[in-house]
Amino acid sequence: MNVLRITPNWQKNNNDMGAEASIHDTAYNLYQESYFREMLYLECCRVERSQRPFLLVLLDISRIGSGNGSLDFKKRIVSALNSTTREIDIKGWYKNNQVIGIMFFSMTVDDTALIQKKVLGSFSRHSLQSSPLFEKLDIKYHAFPDKENTYKPNIKFKSDLFCEMLYIERRRAERSNNPFLLMLLNLGEDHKEKNHKFVKQITDALDSTTREVDLKGWYKNNRIIGVIFTAMSTKDIDLINDKVIGALKANGITDSPLYDSVQITYHPFPEESSTYKEELEFDPDLYRDLEHKKSKKWPLLYLKRAIDIVGSLVALLIFLPAFIIIPIIIKLTSKGPVFFRQKRV
């Protein structure tokens, strides 16, 4: 995820009321998706540094639709949520008009039952549970740092959140040209057979190689560990690799027979011309958002390609007589070839 602007653009001009409105959905009194996700990213980074927990509640309202009474029901949901949040909590669109997100600060996984009771209690007081639309709601609770993990390693982010942070970091790099380096540590096909202690040793070793601004999480849950080294480029691969291998050796990990199936790869973004260029070309499969967009856009791309080909053939047939007549007229009315040629000096 990206090392985002700590001071968003809308804060740079206190007199610009329109800019402040741009981060709010005034219809629901919620933060817009882009701003809410920036705040979520910053809070995740803060968890890495300060260990201050928070609880993320995601309320999926996408199945409610837009029929009669839907808009009023959604507004009543937001009104009910207002009574469950404190001034320090942040409420906004996790996905515009589909998923509402709430960050409850200083709340742990042990507080999930309490928050759930408050949310459902507020819904009951606002008579939402009696509506048939209530059955279409889906509420999920996510605690950060995440204590639930198969191997109990020191990894705070599961795959979905880590890939979300990777997406934001890539977008930031595209805007600012500040590079980052993605390291993927694959535990191997037999990862489930590796003991807890071995995986914990790996994550502890990685802690000694990362800075506060770097991000570590599951690229693929319980199988591939990912580390985003911010402000690092292709030329830093050797340095990072030496630090990682050195930390693994210092912890006795390389001496273990389990280490034989471990694979470490490095993927810089954006790509640079270097000795690594042929080995580390941009791989869109690394970024799941690109794969998702590609799967949704391919019918439109084929349609566009078909229109281009058909349109070109039709235009060629229409203008074919002109392409024949014009050279004949030029030949009859002037000397020399139809096509002008000149020697360059």
Secondary structure, DSSP 8 states (H G I E B T S, - for coil): -----SS-GGGS-TT-HHHHHTTEETTTTEE-HHHHHHHHHHHHHHHHHH---EEEEEEE-GGG-SSTTHHHHHHHHHHHHHTT--TT-EEEEEETTTEEEEEEET--GGGHHHHHHHHHHHHHHTT-TTSGGGGG-EEEEEEES----SS--S--B-HHHHHHHHHHHHHHHHHH---EEEEEEE--TTGGGS-HHHHHHHHHHHHTT--TT-EEEEEETTTEEEEEEET--GGGHHHHHHHHHHHHHHTT-TTSGGGGG-EEEEEEES--SSTTTTTS---GGG-HHHHHHHHHHHHHHHHHHHHHHHHHHHHHHHHHHHHHHHHHHHHHHSSS-SS------
